[in-house]
Amino acid sequence: MRTRRPDHSRAALVWLGAVAVLLVSSGARGQIVASDQGAAVLVFPKILVDTAGTLTGGVSVDTVVQIQNTSSGIANLLCFWVGANSCCGGPCGLANPDHCDPNSSDPDLNCRASGQRCVTSWTASNFEIDASPLQPIGFLASRDVTELPCNDSSSTCDAQDGQILGAGDPFIGELKCIEVDSITALVPRAITGVNDFTGSARIYASTTADGGSVDVREYSAIGIQSVVEASSGPIGDGVLCLGTNGGTCPTATHASCPGTLILDHFFDGADPFNDGDSVGTTLTLVPCTEGPETQIGPPGITVAQLLIINEFEQRFSSNRHVQCFETTRLSDIDSVPGVDPGDVTSIFSAGIQGTLTGQTRIRGVPTNEAGHGLLGISEETHSGSRGSFSTAANLHFDGSRGAGFGDTITIPAP
Amino acid sequence: MRTMNSLRVGSTLVACALALTAAVAARADVSTERPGSILIFPKVIADGTRDTIIQISNISTMTVHAHCFYVDGSRDPNTLQPRWQETDFNIWLTRLQPTHWRVSAGRPVDFTDSDEGLDPGAVPPATAGFQGELLCVQVDSGAPSAGNSLIGDATLKNLQSGDVSKYNGLAIKAVNGSDDDLLLLNDTVATEGDDSAEYNGCPRALQFAGVRDLDEDPVLGAGSESRSFMTLIPCSADFENLVPASVSVSVNRIDEFETQLSFAGALNVTCWRELALGGSGSVFGSYFSGAPTQFYTATLTPNSQVGLLGVFDTVVTDSNSNSATAAINMSQLGADKASNLPATGPAGPPASIRISGE
């Protein structure tokens, strides 16, 4: 008896159509997330301010932010400081100014001395500025700038509106800036079709006592490009669609976040220059999905899944919760926070890995669910008898979040 | 018949999927974050005062080979001209393997040495006094490969003070790759769909943001100083014939008051050049002093299709003479391939890299 082969042509055509839709809707128009090109959204994953050195043993910390308008026209920005300060016993505030460091092993800094928990809370505050053609703007995160360079009517440059609200002191968190149509409107609207801004952040740590010390590290802001096409324009509902999802974002207004972040790093405790200095790496991750000033309740949690490969091609894995903002020494991911004996048994320890460098691949999971994209930077500290010096670097990217599994940034709508 | 239909549909399906995938993948840029088939470290120093550690990772699940070239751009003490001395070697990385080496020491294939892990091949130490670049081309059986599997980082250390800085290697994506030793960075001039695009074009211009040079640092205050350096290389290179590329660069600098200073053809970069922005002979020096604001942006535009790549460093010094360095990759103007060289640049053949044969 002959059996009839099933006809798969119709199913195949349906599959083809689905593939086409997926590919086209997954950011195929060419917009990307990148730190080296102009974009409509700038993400500075780590901003630090602690000018009094409250949490850093007297080392004064501040961040210089620089933003450039790369276009030949006036462009406007709505920026949000997303704070992740921690305080003993509860959220920080006027009634509770006792700041703490959840990553510290010092009982005075992690609240254990007072028998309390070090509680992180999330805050958002915003400011709006416009930038004249090609104008650079630089400011310290610790300070308000009430008079922008071209605010003054007597200045020779184009009139400039807006002012910069400082992040607060102390402050730990991120800065997100979104290109908007106008800052003179009551509620500005995010716009697509333009990718005008680049930026960078330089973190300082300095002391003046005992001959003093200075350390500085710098990274580029991560840019999320907007879709540029005929229908580009203001976004009325305040929802920026970083790729598509099954709900509020049937079409993308901005590029999808990276599918995988890659950290090319020294394992903690390595001495790569063979000079007695020990290296430690701090990883900072922030979610792509955020609703500064619109979000009700605590931010959602994304699990950062980490796949670590050493120079023997041996693989290890770990994971970490990311809620709003996460900064941690690599060795603290799988050991007690702070410098402690447990660090040498971490899978991020050079002693455990047996090689000096590794590639850590970081994915926000679930990958088949919208709203779990991640961005971040790394900082590397070389410590030894000559003091501590640090560097910062942008993470590498591989791929993009798949179609239907994009992210959203939600800002107040008009 | 139905089987034939299914095959035909299947073939069409695959072809369409590939075409769509190609359309998506056609976006190719010089990137500081995304992997590529040509990986460039513009600033590599091993001169006794500073040393550099190179980290390269294979991000693919296949073994990857790369042909790497050190280019010594230090000046010959007798002629004061860049030496343009090329030294090449091969590395191979297993799936997802990271590797590293210290430039002054190299990395011999020695399972008993202190560099644990799979040695990537015999990496020679750089010559004494090395100041230059490292360029690696992904290859397959000696021929260029379009695998786009390489990422990297470079960490520079001042051996006296312990000060460190780090930047990402610049990756040039292959579109179709090259079938010979001449790698054309020509995606902007290649005709869509004719497979002639080999690698992406270099950016139309580079941009960096700085703090006024030789002036008080905005954070460190009275008695402090901020100094800036840029390291530039031409995109084009000819390793086979040892011909250093040269490119004239126009500089446009604008401050927060929109004050612009433009210098057409102000710089000439042959082979490799590190410049102190405030140093004597620099176009930045005298013009930056007395500027009304501390923050500026500078744009570097190459005046030929040779193209330009680079990194930017800032050294801050406090009132007690403690200093620290931060390195950062320059931004690229040209957010899509239409803005890359040579589409909007002056006429001429596209930038290219000629690698020497095995």
HADDOCK unambig.tbl for C-alpha pairs under 7 A between the chains (distance, minus, plus):
assign (segid A and resid 7 and name CA) (segid B and resid 2 and name CA) 6.53 0.50 0.50
assign (segid A and resid 7 and name CA) (segid B and resid 6 and name CA) 6.75 0.50 0.50
assign (segid A and resid 8 and name CA) (segid B and resid 6 and name CA) 6.10 0.50 0.50
assign (segid A and resid 9 and name CA) (segid B and resid 5 and name CA) 6.90 0.50 0.50
assign (segid A and resid 9 and name CA) (segid B and resid 6 and name CA) 5.18 0.50 0.50
assign (segid A and resid 9 and name CA) (segid B and resid 9 and name CA) 5.90 0.50 0.50
assign (segid A and resid 12 and name CA) (segid B and resid 9 and name CA) 6.97 0.50 0.50
assign (segid A and resid 12 and name CA) (segid B and resid 10 and name CA) 6.86 0.50 0.50
assign (segid A and resid 16 and name CA) (segid B and resid 13 and name CA) 5.74 0.50 0.50
assign (segid A and resid 19 and name CA) (segid B and resid 17 and name CA) 6.90 0.50 0.50
assign (segid A and resid 20 and name CA) (segid B and resid 20 and name CA) 6.81 0.50 0.50
assign (segid A and resid 23 and name CA) (segid B and resid 20 and name CA) 6.87 0.50 0.50
assign (segid A and resid 28 and name CA) (segid B and resid 24 and name CA) 4.96 0.50 0.50
assign (segid A and resid 30 and name CA) (segid B and resid 27 and name CA) 5.90 0.50 0.50
assign (segid A and resid 36 and name CA) (segid B and resid 32 and name CA) 6.86 0.50 0.50
assign (segid A and resid 36 and name CA) (segid B and resid 330 and name CA) 6.70 0.50 0.50
assign (segid A and resid 36 and name CA) (segid B and resid 331 and name CA) 4.19 0.50 0.50
assign (segid A and resid 36 and name CA) (segid B and resid 332 and name CA) 5.68 0.50 0.50
assign (segid A and resid 37 and name CA) (segid B and resid 331 and name CA) 5.66 0.50 0.50
assign (segid A and resid 37 and name CA) (segid B and resid 332 and name CA) 5.41 0.50 0.50
assign (segid A and resid 37 and name CA) (segid B and resid 333 and name CA) 6.45 0.50 0.50
assign (segid A and resid 37 and name CA) (segid B and resid 335 and name CA) 5.78 0.50 0.50
assign (segid A and resid 38 and name CA) (segid B and resid 335 and name CA) 6.47 0.50 0.50
assign (segid A and resid 66 and name CA) (segid B and resid 209 and name CA) 6.97 0.50 0.50
assign (segid A and resid 135 and name CA) (segid B and resid 254 and name CA) 6.89 0.50 0.50
assign (segid A and resid 135 and name CA) (segid B and resid 255 and name CA) 6.67 0.50 0.50
assign (segid A and resid 135 and name CA) (segid B and resid 256 and name CA) 5.68 0.50 0.50
assign (segid A and resid 135 and name CA) (segid B and resid 258 and name CA) 5.91 0.50 0.50
assign (segid A and resid 136 and name CA) (segid B and resid 255 and name CA) 6.25 0.50 0.50
assign (segid A and resid 136 and name CA) (segid B and resid 256 and name CA) 5.37 0.50 0.50
assign (segid A and resid 136 and name CA) (segid B and resid 295 and name CA) 6.84 0.50 0.50
assign (segid A and resid 136 and name CA) (segid B and resid 296 and name CA) 5.83 0.50 0.50
assign (segid A and resid 136 and name CA) (segid B and resid 297 and name CA) 5.90 0.50 0.50
assign (segid A and resid 137 and name CA) (segid B and resid 256 and name CA) 5.95 0.50 0.50
assign (segid A and resid 137 and name CA) (segid B and resid 295 and name CA) 6.74 0.50 0.50
assign (segid A and resid 138 and name CA) (segid B and resid 295 and name CA) 5.73 0.50 0.50
assign (segid A and resid 149 and name CA) (segid B and resid 256 and name CA) 6.11 0.50 0.50
assign (segid A and resid 149 and name CA) (segid B and resid 257 and name CA) 6.05 0.50 0.50
assign (segid A and resid 150 and name CA) (segid B and resid 257 and name CA) 6.34 0.50 0.50
assign (segid A and resid 157 and name CA) (segid B and resid 257 and name CA) 5.62 0.50 0.50
assign (segid A and resid 157 and name CA) (segid B and resid 258 and name CA) 5.85 0.50 0.50
assign (segid A and resid 211 and name CA) (segid B and resid 320 and name CA) 6.25 0.50 0.50
assign (segid A and resid 212 and name CA) (segid B and resid 320 and name CA) 6.61 0.50 0.50
assign (segid A and resid 213 and name CA) (segid B and resid 322 and name CA) 5.80 0.50 0.50
assign (segid A and resid 214 and name CA) (segid B and resid 318 and name CA) 6.94 0.50 0.50
assign (segid A and resid 214 and name CA) (segid B and resid 322 and name CA) 6.03 0.50 0.50
assign (segid A and resid 214 and name CA) (segid B and resid 323 and name CA) 6.09 0.50 0.50
assign (segid A and resid 214 and name CA) (segid B and resid 324 and name CA) 6.22 0.50 0.50
assign (segid A and resid 215 and name CA) (segid B and resid 324 and name CA) 5.29 0.50 0.50
assign (segid A and resid 216 and name CA) (segid B and resid 324 and name CA) 5.90 0.50 0.50
assign (segid A and resid 216 and name CA) (segid B and resid 325 and name CA) 6.34 0.50 0.50
assign (segid A and resid 216 and name CA) (segid B and resid 326 and name CA) 5.96 0.50 0.50
assign (segid A and resid 217 and name CA) (segid B and resid 326 and name CA) 4.93 0.50 0.50
assign (segid A and resid 218 and name CA) (segid B and resid 326 and name CA) 5.66 0.50 0.50
assign (segid A and resid 218 and name CA) (segid B and resid 327 and name CA) 6.65 0.50 0.50
assign (segid A and resid 218 and name CA) (segid B and resid 328 and name CA) 6.44 0.50 0.50
assign (segid A and resid 219 and name CA) (segid B and resid 328 and name CA) 6.21 0.50 0.50
assign (segid A and resid 309 and name CA) (segid B and resid 96 and name CA) 6.97 0.50 0.50
assign (segid A and resid 309 and name CA) (segid B and resid 97 and name CA) 6.69 0.50 0.50
assign (segid A and resid 310 and name CA) (segid B and resid 97 and name CA) 6.79 0.50 0.50
assign (segid A and resid 310 and name CA) (segid B and resid 98 and name CA) 6.51 0.50 0.50
assign (segid A and resid 311 and name CA) (segid B and resid 97 and name CA) 5.77 0.50 0.50
assign (segid A and resid 311 and name CA) (segid B and resid 98 and name CA) 5.43 0.50 0.50
assign (segid A and resid 311 and name CA) (segid B and resid 99 and name CA) 5.89 0.50 0.50
assign (segid A and resid 311 and name CA) (segid B and resid 117 and name CA) 4.51 0.50 0.50
assign (segid A and resid 311 and name CA) (segid B and resid 118 and name CA) 5.77 0.50 0.50
assign (segid A and resid 312 and name CA) (segid B and resid 117 and name CA) 4.70 0.50 0.50
assign (segid A and resid 312 and name CA) (segid B and resid 118 and name CA) 5.33 0.50 0.50
assign (segid A and resid 313 and name CA) (segid B and resid 97 and name CA) 5.44 0.50 0.50
assign (segid A and resid 354 and name CA) (segid B and resid 116 and name CA) 6.32 0.50 0.50
assign (segid A and resid 355 and name CA) (segid B and resid 116 and name CA) 4.90 0.50 0.50
assign (segid A and resid 355 and name CA) (segid B and resid 117 and name CA) 5.57 0.50 0.50
assign (segid A and resid 357 and name CA) (segid B and resid 98 and name CA) 6.72 0.50 0.50
assign (segid A and resid 357 and name CA) (segid B and resid 99 and name CA) 6.57 0.50 0.50
assign (segid A and resid 357 and name CA) (segid B and resid 100 and name CA) 6.87 0.50 0.50
assign (segid A and resid 358 and name CA) (segid B and resid 98 and name CA) 5.64 0.50 0.50
assign (segid A and resid 359 and name CA) (segid B and resid 57 and name CA) 6.91 0.50 0.50
assign (segid A and resid 359 and name CA) (segid B and resid 98 and name CA) 5.72 0.50 0.50
assign (segid A and resid 386 and name CA) (segid B and resid 161 and name CA) 6.59 0.50 0.50
assign (segid A and resid 386 and name CA) (segid B and resid 162 and name CA) 6.31 0.50 0.50
assign (segid A and resid 389 and name CA) (segid B and resid 162 and name CA) 6.96 0.50 0.50
assign (segid A and resid 389 and name CA) (segid B and resid 163 and name CA) 5.47 0.50 0.50
assign (segid A and resid 389 and name CA) (segid B and resid 164 and name CA) 6.09 0.50 0.50
assign (segid A and resid 390 and name CA) (segid B and resid 164 and name CA) 6.37 0.50 0.50
assign (segid A and resid 391 and name CA) (segid B and resid 164 and name CA) 6.43 0.50 0.50
assign (segid A and resid 391 and name CA) (segid B and resid 165 and name CA) 5.24 0.50 0.50
assign (segid A and resid 391 and name CA) (segid B and resid 166 and name CA) 5.89 0.50 0.50
assign (segid A and resid 391 and name CA) (segid B and resid 326 and name CA) 6.68 0.50 0.50
assign (segid A and resid 392 and name CA) (segid B and resid 166 and name CA) 6.84 0.50 0.50
assign (segid A and resid 393 and name CA) (segid B and resid 166 and name CA) 6.62 0.50 0.50
assign (segid A and resid 393 and name CA) (segid B and resid 167 and name CA) 6.28 0.50 0.50
assign (segid A and resid 395 and name CA) (segid B and resid 33 and name CA) 6.63 0.50 0.50
assign (segid A and resid 396 and name CA) (segid B and resid 33 and name CA) 4.16 0.50 0.50
assign (segid A and resid 396 and name CA) (segid B and resid 34 and name CA) 5.91 0.50 0.50
assign (segid A and resid 397 and name CA) (segid B and resid 33 and name CA) 5.52 0.50 0.50
assign (segid A and resid 397 and name CA) (segid B and resid 34 and name CA) 5.20 0.50 0.50
assign (segid A and resid 398 and name CA) (segid B and resid 34 and name CA) 6.21 0.50 0.50
